[in-house]
Amino acid sequence: MNHEASSHRWSVAPAQRALDHEPLDPDIRAAFVRVVARLHVEAGALARRMADAGTIELVEREGGAQILYRVHHGEDCGEGAHRLIGDFDLHLTHDGRVAIHMRIRGDVPPAELLDFDRATADHFRTRLRAFEIGCRRIPAASAA
């Protein structure tokens, strides 16, 4: 798996994100829309696999998409019924690449930067399996 885990500029504010993407040409934007569509398909498969444990929600926003995972009520190991357990964020960088950020139970693995040709369905399946395993992991506090 060829990936770069270096830091990159990531604007959170929508207005700044729009400015970051201003110099990107329409071909790059169209390619990113296809990447988001790939993630959408894989998120559906993840939702079916995780239906026994919680809910998966795909939120699309300008410049990216985010998968949110919450556990079912009463199955949260004391974490709270509405607590967000994990999120998988996919966004377009200012230089026209794909960035993946994950947060699972407070752990934040390094960001992954990919060229469009590396953001394949297989790559998303692999990354979402790791996301699923992390989300299903029982918190250490309740396991003790």
N, C-alpha and C positions, 0 to 999 in steps of 0.2 A: 504494500500500500504506500504509494508515493504521496506524501503530504508535507506541508510546511506548517510548523506550529509557532511561527514567530508572531510577534505582536503586530497589529495593524490598526490604522485609524478606523474607528467605528462610532459614528455619530448616532446618538440616541434620539435627539430632538428631530421631529419630522421635517421642519424647515431646514435644518442643517443637513439632513440626509439628502433632501432634494438638491441643495447646493453641491454636495459631494458628487452627486450623479449627473450634474449638468453637463460636464464635458463628454459623457459616454454617448456613443452613437446609437441609433435605433437598432442596429444589428445586435449589439451587446444586450440591450434591454430585451429584445425578442428571444435571444438565446437564454437569458435568465428566466423568462416566463416559462420556457420549456423545462428548465431545471425545476422550477417550482411545481410544475405539473407532474414531473416524475416523483417528487417528494409527496405530492398529494396522493398518488396511487399507493406508495409505500406506507403512508400514514394510515390509509384505510386498512391495509393488512395488519398494521400494528394495533389499530383499534379493535379489530376482530380478535387478535391474540390476547389483548389485555382486558377484554370485556368482563372476564371473571374477577378481575382485581380492581378495576377503576375505569375512568373515562379518559378518552383521548379527544382533544379538541384541536383542530387546525385553524389557526387564525392567520388570514392573509392581510398583509399591510403593504403600503408602498415600499418597494425596495426589499421585500422579503416575505417570509412566512415563519410561523412559530407553532410548534406542537407543544401542547400543555397536557400534563398528566396529573390527575387527581384520583385519590383512592375513593372507593365506595364508603358511604357512611358506616361507621362501626368497624371498619377494617383498616383503620389508620394507625394502629399500634400507638395510640395516644398522641398522634401528631395533629389532631384537629380535623373535623369533618370536611372543611373547605380548604385545607392547606394544599398549596401547590407543591407536589412532590418533585416534579421534574419539568424542565422545559428544554426544547431542542430548537434553536434559532438558526434559521438559514437566511442570509442576506447578501446583497450585492455590495461589494466593496467599492471604494472611490476609484480604484484602478481597474474595475471590470472583472473581478474574480468572484468566486463563491466562497463565503465564509460560513463555517458551522461553529456555533457556540452551544455548549450543553451545560446544564446545571442539574444535578441530581442530588436531592437530599442535602443541599448545601455544598456539595463538592463541585468544583468547576475545573474540568480537565482543560488542557490548553486548547485554544482555538485552532481550527483546521482551515487552511486556505487552499482552494482548489481552482484549477483552470476548468472551464466548462466541460471539456472532454473527459475530465476525471470525475465529474459529479454524475456518475451513472446510477442506474437503479440498483445494481449490485453493491455499489459503494454505500448507498443509502440503506440498503438492507442490513449490511454489516454494522453500520453506525447505529441504526435503530435497534438492532439486537443488543448491542452494548447498552444503549439507553434503557431498553426493556429490562435487562438483567439488573442494572443499577436501581431502577424504580421498584422492582419486585423484592429487592434486598430488604430484609427486616432490619430496622434500625438497631444499632448496638445497644442502646439503652433498654429497649424492651426485650432483647434477647437474653439479657443477663438475669 
